[in-house]
C-alpha cells in the first residue's frame, strides 16, 4: 500500500484494507487538499495529484489564483488582489514548506 490509498485508510483510522476489499474494485473520487495557511479571508492550499508546474492555490471569497512555487509566479488570477499580495508575502517566507508539501501530495511514482 502506498500513496493516496494509504492516506485514505489512515484518515479512516484503518491500518489494513477491509477483508474482501480490493483497491482495484473500488473507484474513489475525492480530493484531500492540504491547507497550509489561512488568514482572515484567504487560504493557501495544495491539491493532491495536481498538474505541473509545482504550484499552490490562493483561495478567497472572490475567487482563486494559482501561484507557481518556483519564483512565486502568479499563473492564474481570481483571488482578491490585497489577499493575494498577503498570501505571496507569507509564501515567500515558507518556500521550503510549500515545496515539501507539494512533493508529498504529488508523488510521481
PAZAPA-4460 file (N, C-alpha, C; in steps of 0.05 Angstrom, whole numbers, plus 32768, in hexadecimal, padded with zeros to 4 digits):
% residues 109
    n_x    n_y    n_z   ca_x   ca_y   ca_z    c_x    c_y    c_z   seq   type   mol
   8011   7FE8   8000   8000   8000   8000   8012   8019   8000     1      X     A
   8009   802D   7FF0   8018   8046   7FF0   8007   805D   7FE7     2      X     A
   8011   8074   7FE9   8005   808C   7FDE   7FE9   8092   7FE9     3      X     A
   7FD8   809A   7FD7   7FBD   80A3   7FDE   7FAD   808E   7FED     4      X     A
   7FAF   8075   7FE4   7FA0   805F   7FF1   7FA8   805D   800F     5      X     A
   7FC2   805E   8015   7FCB   805D   8030   7FC1   8075   8041     6      X     A
   7FC1   808C   8034   7FB7   80A4   8043   7F99   80A2   8048     7      X     A
   7F8A   8096   8035   7F6E   8093   8039   7F69   8080   8051     8      X     A
   7F76   8069   8051   7F72   8056   8067   7F7A   8063   8081     9      X     A
   7F90   8072   8082   7F98   807F   809B   7F83   8093   80A4    10      X     A
   7F78   80A2   8091   7F63   80B6   8098   7F4A   80A9   80A3    11      X     A
   7F45   8090   809A   7F2E   8081   80A4   7F35   8072   80BE    12      X     A
   7F4E   8074   80C7   7F57   8066   80DF   7F5B   8048   80DB    13      X     A
   7F62   8041   80C3   7F66   8025   80BC   7F83   8020   80B5    14      X     A
   7F8E   800A   80BE   7FAA   8003   80B8   7FAC   7FF1   809F    15      X     A
   7F97   7FE1   809B   7F97   7FCE   8085   7F7E   7FD0   8075    16      X     A
   7F7F   7FC6   805C   7F67   7FC5   804C   7F52   7FB4   8059    17      X     A
   7F38   7FBB   8058   7F23   7FAA   8063   7F23   7F8F   8055    18      X     A
   7F1C   7F7A   8063   7F1C   7F5F   8058   7F0A   7F5E   8040    19      X     A
   7F13   7F52   802A   7F04   7F50   8012   7F03   7F69   8001    20      X     A
   7F12   7F7D   8009   7F13   7F96   7FFB   7F2C   7F97   7FE9    21      X     A
   7F28   7F9C   7FD0   7F3F   7F9E   7FBE   7F3F   7FBA   7FB2    22      X     A
   7F55   7FC7   7FB4   7F57   7FE3   7FAB   7F4F   7FE6   7F8D    23      X     A
   7F56   7FD2   7F7D   7F50   7FD4   7F61   7F32   7FD2   7F5B    24      X     A
   7F23   7FC9   7F6F   7F06   7FC7   7F6C   7EF7   7FDF   7F77    25      X     A
   7F05   7FF3   7F80   7EF9   800A   7F8D   7F01   8023   7F7D    26      X     A
   7EEE   8033   7F76   7EF3   804C   7F69   7EEF   8062   7F7E    27      X     A
   7F03   8071   7F84   7F01   8087   7F97   7F04   80A2   7F89    28      X     A
   7EF2   80B3   7F8E   7EF3   80CE   7F83   7EF1   80E2   7F9A    29      X     A
   7F08   80EB   7FA3   7F09   80FF   7FB8   7F23   810D   7FB7    30      X     A
   7F24   8125   7FC2   7F3D   8135   7FC4   7F43   8139   7FE1    31      X     A
   7F5D   8135   7FE8   7F66   813A   8002   7F7A   8151   7FFF    32      X     A
   7F70   8169   8002   7F81   8180   7FFF   7F90   8186   8018    33      X     A
   7FA9   818E   8015   7FB9   8197   802C   7FB5   81B5   802E    34      X     A
   7FA9   81BE   8044   7FA8   81DB   8049   7FC0   81E2   805A    35      X     A
   7FD2   81F1   804D   7FEB   81F8   805B   7FE9   820F   806E    36      X     A
   7FD8   8222   8066   7FD5   823A   8077   7FBB   8248   8070    37      X     A
   7FAF   8254   8084   7F98   8264   807F   7F99   827D   8091    38      X     A
   7F8F   8292   8086   7F8E   82AC   8095   7F75   82BA   808C    39      X     A
   7F68   82C8   809D   7F51   82D8   8098   7F40   82CE   8081    40      X     A
   7F46   82D7   8068   7F35   82D0   8052   7F44   82C1   803C    41      X     A
   7F5A   82B3   8042   7F68   82A4   802D   7F74   828B   8039    42      X     A
   7F78   8277   8027   7F84   825E   802E   7F98   8256   8019    43      X     A
   7FAD   8248   8021   7FC0   823C   800E   7FBC   821E   8010    44      X     A
   7FB7   8212   7FF8   7FB2   81F6   7FF6   7FC2   81E9   7FE0    45      X     A
   7FC8   81CF   7FE4   7FD5   81BF   7FD0   7FC4   81A6   7FCC    46      X     A
   7FBD   81A1   7FB3   7FAC   818A   7FAC   7FBE   8172   7FA7    47      X     A
   7FB5   815A   7FAE   7FC4   8142   7FA8   7FC1   813B   7F8A    48      X     A
   7FD6   812F   7F80   7FD6   8125   7F64   7FCF   813B   7F50    49      X     A
   7FDA   8153   7F55   7FD4   816A   7F44   7FE8   816C   7F2D    50      X     A
   7FE1   817C   7F19   7FF2   817F   7F01   800B   8190   7F07    51      X     A
   801F   818D   7EF6   8038   819D   7EF8   8032   81B8   7EEC    52      X     A
   8042   81CC   7EF2   8059   81CC   7F04   804F   81CD   7F21    53      X     A
   8062   81C6   7F34   805A   81C8   7F50   804F   81E3   7F58    54      X     A
   8037   81E3   7F64   802A   81FC   7F69   8017   81F9   7F81    55      X     A
   800D   820F   7F8B   7FF9   820F   7FA0   7FE1   8220   7F97    56      X     A
   7FCB   821E   7FA6   7FB3   822D   7FA0   7FAF   8241   7FB7    57      X     A
   7FA9   8259   7FB0   7FA1   826D   7FC3   7F83   8271   7FC0    58      X     A
   7F74   8269   7FD4   7F57   826B   7FD3   7F4C   8282   7FE4    59      X     A
   7F3B   8292   7FD8   7F2D   82A7   7FE6   7F0F   82A5   7FDF    60      X     A
   7EFE   82B4   7FEE   7EE2   82B3   7FE6   7EDD   82BD   7FCA    61      X     A
   7EEF   82CE   7FBF   7EEB   82D9   7FA4   7EF4   82C6   7F8E    62      X     A
   7F05   82B3   7F95   7F0F   82A1   7F80   7F29   8294   7F89    63      X     A
   7F37   8288   7F76   7F4F   8278   7F7B   7F65   8280   7F67    64      X     A
   7F7E   8280   7F71   7F95   8285   7F60   7FA8   826E   7F63    65      X     A
   7FB6   8267   7F4D   7FCB   8253   7F4E   7FE6   8261   7F4E    66      X     A
   7FF8   8257   7F5F   8013   8263   7F61   8028   824D   7F5F    67      X     A
   803A   8250   7F4B   8050   823D   7F48   8062   8241   7F60    68      X     A
   806B   822B   7F6C   807C   822C   7F84   8097   8238   7F7D    69      X     A
   80A3   822F   7F68   80BD   8239   7F60   80BA   8256   7F55    70      X     A
   80C4   8269   7F63   80C3   8285   7F5B   80A9   8293   7F62    71      X     A
   8096   8285   7F6E   807C   8290   7F76   806F   829F   7F5F    72      X     A
   806E   8292   7F48   8062   829D   7F30   8044   8298   7F31    73      X     A
   8034   82AD   7F2E   8017   82AA   7F2E   800E   829F   7F13    74      X     A
   8003   8287   7F12   7FFB   827A   7EF9   7FDE   827F   7EF1    75      X     A
   7FCE   8284   7F05   7FB2   8289   7EFF   7FA6   829B   7F15    76      X     A
   7F97   82AF   7F0D   7F8C   82C1   7F20   7F6E   82BE   7F24    77      X     A
   7F65   82C5   7F3B   7F49   82C3   7F42   7F46   82CC   7F5F    78      X     A
   7F5B   82C8   7F6F   7F5B   82D0   7F8B   7F5C   82EE   7F8D    79      X     A
   7F50   82F8   7FA2   7F51   8315   7FA8   7F6E   831E   7FAB    80      X     A
   7F75   8334   7F9E   7F91   833D   7F9C   7F9F   8341   7FB6    81      X     A
   7F91   834E   7FC9   7F9E   8353   7FE3   7FA4   8338   7FF2    82      X     A
   7F91   8325   7FF0   7F95   830B   7FFC   7FAB   82FC   7FEE    83      X     A
   7FAC   82FD   7FD4   7FC1   82F0   7FC4   7FDD   82FB   7FCC    84      X     A
   7FDF   8315   7FCF   7FF8   8322   7FD8   8001   8317   7FF3    85      X     A
   7FEE   8316   8006   7FF4   830B   8021   7FFC   82EE   801F    86      X     A
   7FEF   82DE   800F   7FF6   82C2   800C   8012   82BE   8000    87      X     A
   8018   82CF   7FEC   8033   82CE   7FE0   8049   82D5   7FF4    88      X     A
   8043   82E8   8006   8056   82F0   801B   805A   82D8   802D    89      X     A
   8044   82CB   8036   8047   82B3   8047   8056   829D   8038    90      X     A
   8050   8298   801F   805C   8283   8010   807A   8288   800D    91      X     A
   8082   82A1   800A   809F   82A7   8006   80B0   829F   801E    92      X     A
   80A3   829E   8035   80B1   8296   804E   80AF   8278   8053    93      X     A
   809F   8269   8042   809A   824D   8047   809E   823C   802E    94      X     A
   80B1   8244   801C   80B5   8235   8003   80BC   8218   8009    95      X     A
   80CD   8213   801C   80D5   81F7   8021   80BD   81E6   802A    96      X     A
   80AB   81F1   803A   8093   81E3   8042   8081   81DE   802A    97      X     A
   807E   81F1   8019   806D   81EE   8001   8078   81D7   7FEF    98      X     A
   8092   81D7   7FEB   809E   81C2   7FDA   809B   81A7   7FE7    99      X     A
   809F   81A5   8001   809C   818C   800F   8080   8181   800D   100      X     A
   806C   8192   8012   8050   8189   8010   8049   8182   7FF4   101      X     A
   8052   8191   7FE0   804D   818A   7FC4   8058   816E   7FBE   102      X     A
   8070   8169   7FC6   807D   814F   7FC1   806D   8139   7FCF   103      X     A
   8064   813D   7FE7   8055   8129   7FF6   803A   8124   7FE9   104      X     A
   802D   8138   7FDF   8012   8136   7FD4   8012   812E   7FB6   105      X     A
   8029   8130   7FA9   802B   812C   7F8C   8042   811A   7F85   106      X     A
   8043   8103   7F92   8058   80EF   7F8C   8053   80E5   7F70   107      X     A
   8068   80E3   7F61   8067   80D8   7F46   8074   80BD   7F46   108      X     A
   8064   80A8   7F4B   806E   808D   7F4D   8074   8081   7F32   109      X     A
***
